Amino acid sequence: MLSTSCKYALRATVYLMSEAKENRRFSIKDVAEAIDANEHTSAKILQLLVKSDIIKSAKGPTGGFYMELTGPNIYLIDVVRVIDGDHFFFECGLGLKECSEAKPCPIHHNYKAAREKLFKEFSTVSIQQLSKNLALGKSFLKR
């Protein structure tokens, strides 16, 4: 499944997008608190997201991390690819190197169907969509 870092990255992007209309910028500490992660891990994740142009950052006294409402849609798969890559969606469920339609592992057909459905969801659900529910208080990022 997804790594812990990837889950934090998804939370961070949803959080930042939910605050985009306010044009606010957030420190590493702010983001870490919002997504219930430690600051060190959050800093590494945020740097990767900035380098991949998924989120923005600004330096200085009014700086911080943010997302723009006017940017292109960012899909869950975009964030997953930055942090974990997309191998999860294409590899064997049992980790075999030679698993294929011609030579399937015991769970190949069931896992393939679930994996393809998840890939489709991650490719069509945008961070913008998820952030709307968060901003409206219909969803949450930490318990």
Secondary structure, DSSP 8 states (H G I E B T S, - for coil): ---HHHHHHHHHHHHHHHTGGGT--B-HHHHHHHHT--HHHHHHHHHHHHHTTSSEEE-STT-EEE--TTS---BHHHHHHHHT-SGGGTS-TT--SS--SSS--TTHHHHHHHHHHHHHHHHH-BHHHHHHHHHTTSS-S--
